[in-house]
Amino acid sequence: MRRRQSTNGGFTLVELLVVIGIIAVLIAMLLPILAGARRAAMQVQCAAQIQQILGLVQNHAVIHRGYVPLAGLLNSPSVDPNGLSDANRIKYDYLSFTPAAAPNMLMCFTAAFAQDLGDSRIMQAQSVNDLNVAQLDPNGFLRIFRCPSHLPQPGTLYGPVLYFGAQVVGAPMDWVAWEESQSYIYNEAALGWDDNFNRSRGQLSKIHSQSQTMILADGLGGETIRLNGLGVTLPNNTFSTVYNKVSSGPVTLADALAGNGKAGDPENFDTLRHRGRMNIGFFDGHVETRIISANDLFNVYLMPPQ
């Protein structure tokens, strides 16, 4: 007895299952490739953001007589213009009003560029609430300071993101959200103030070997929040940063990765974000992607040889 053949050109059930199986196998093969391409694209986007920030830094230095905005722990001396030896306000950037609970008005690294990024709310702010609205806006100026591969956890971020001064009374600080919302780490050896560690205070002319000296890179808040073992009381104006603990160079990112007592904290490094790599922006304006290892970070300076 002959098997009846299809006269309408359709698939049999077995043929349909085979086709579905082949499609499923192809999808399973393609998904890792697509995911890898997406991660690579986000890493490139991150490098482009850092490149844009470096351009803002160079522009700031031109306008402010060779100085760039400060980052890091600014607990001594006072962070008002007089304490910063900037009575004429020509080196750094300041709020246009004085918060009642935070009389010190220096803007931190990110807020100093808000105007350049098309967000005038910081310069025009007349209250702490105005500042909080600006910084909590996901489409505001802080977007450029968040790596697209780093998804911040929801939480409350208040004044320390925007300016250095006393924490606003009644404004809660969620340290977990604060740490996890910081996508980049900053070189406090170059951008910090504290005289105890011979920092450059943002003065470009004091930063040697600029093609090898980091200004910012992919990373997380680490010991800058806890300051383990240093005997330092942490104020509520911390910034996510890699800082030096000695008064003379060289100090490198490899030192920070090793946690050898010269700089930083191994917890500053995010090995998951770019699959073991990090984008690094240098003071001469270029960006490099390095492997997070002692061998690849030994010549990335926080404080170069003098």
Rosetta blueprint (number, residue, H / E / L):
1 M L
2 R L
3 R L
4 R L
5 Q L
6 S L
7 T L
8 N L
9 G L
10 G L
11 F L
12 T L
13 L H
14 V H
15 E H
16 L H
17 L H
18 V H
19 V H
20 I H
21 G H
22 I H
23 I H
24 A H
25 V H
26 L H
27 I H
28 A H
29 M H
30 L H
31 L H
32 P H
33 I H
34 L H
35 A H
36 G H
37 A H
38 R H
39 R H
40 A H
41 A H
42 M H
43 Q H
44 V H
45 Q H
46 C H
47 A H
48 A H
49 Q H
50 I H
51 Q H
52 Q H
53 I H
54 L H
55 G H
56 L H
57 V H
58 Q H
59 N H
60 H H
61 A H
62 V H
63 I H
64 H L
65 R L
66 G L
67 Y E
68 V L
69 P L
70 L L
71 A L
72 G L
73 L L
74 L L
75 N L
76 S L
77 P L
78 S L
79 V L
80 D L
81 P L
82 N L
83 G L
84 L L
85 S L
86 D L
87 A L
88 N L
89 R L
90 I L
91 K L
92 Y L
93 D L
94 Y E
95 L L
96 S L
97 F L
98 T L
99 P L
100 A L
101 A L
102 A L
103 P L
104 N L
105 M L
106 L E
107 M E
108 C L
109 F L
110 T L
111 A H
112 A H
113 F H
114 A L
115 Q L
116 D L
117 L L
118 G L
119 D L
120 S L
121 R H
122 I H
123 M H
124 Q H
125 A L
126 Q L
127 S L
128 V H
129 N H
130 D H
131 L H
132 N H
133 V H
134 A H
135 Q H
136 L L
137 D L
138 P L
139 N L
140 G L
141 F H
142 L H
143 R H
144 I H
145 F H
146 R L
147 C L
148 P L
149 S L
150 H L
151 L L
152 P L
153 Q L
154 P L
155 G L
156 T L
157 L L
158 Y L
159 G H
160 P H
161 V H
162 L L
163 Y E
164 F E
165 G L
166 A L
167 Q L
168 V L
169 V L
170 G L
171 A L
172 P L
173 M L
174 D L
175 W H
176 V H
177 A H
178 W H
179 E H
180 E H
181 S L
182 Q L
183 S L
184 Y E
185 I E
186 Y E
187 N E
188 E H
189 A H
190 A H
191 L H
192 G L
193 W L
194 D L
195 D H
196 N H
197 F H
198 N L
199 R L
200 S L
201 R L
202 G L
203 Q E
204 L H
205 S H
206 K H
207 I L
208 H L
209 S L
210 Q L
211 S L
212 Q L
213 T E
214 M E
215 I E
216 L E
217 A E
218 D E
219 G L
220 L L
221 G L
222 G L
223 E H
224 T H
225 I H
226 R H
227 L L
228 N L
229 G L
230 L L
231 G L
232 V L
233 T L
234 L L
235 P L
236 N L
237 N L
238 T L
239 F L
240 S L
241 T E
242 V E
243 Y L
244 N E
245 K L
246 V L
247 S L
248 S L
249 G L
250 P L
251 V E
252 T E
253 L H
254 A H
255 D H
256 A H
257 L H
258 A H
259 G L
260 N L
261 G L
262 K L
263 A E
264 G L
265 D L
266 P H
267 E H
268 N H
269 F L
270 D L
271 T L
272 L L
273 R L
274 H L
275 R L
276 G L
277 R E
278 M E
279 N E
280 I E
281 G E
282 F E
283 F L
284 D L
285 G L
286 H L
287 V E
288 E E
289 T E
290 R E
291 I E
292 I L
293 S L
294 A H
295 N H
296 D H
297 L H
298 F L
299 N L
300 V L
301 Y E
302 L E
303 M E
304 P L
305 P L
306 Q L
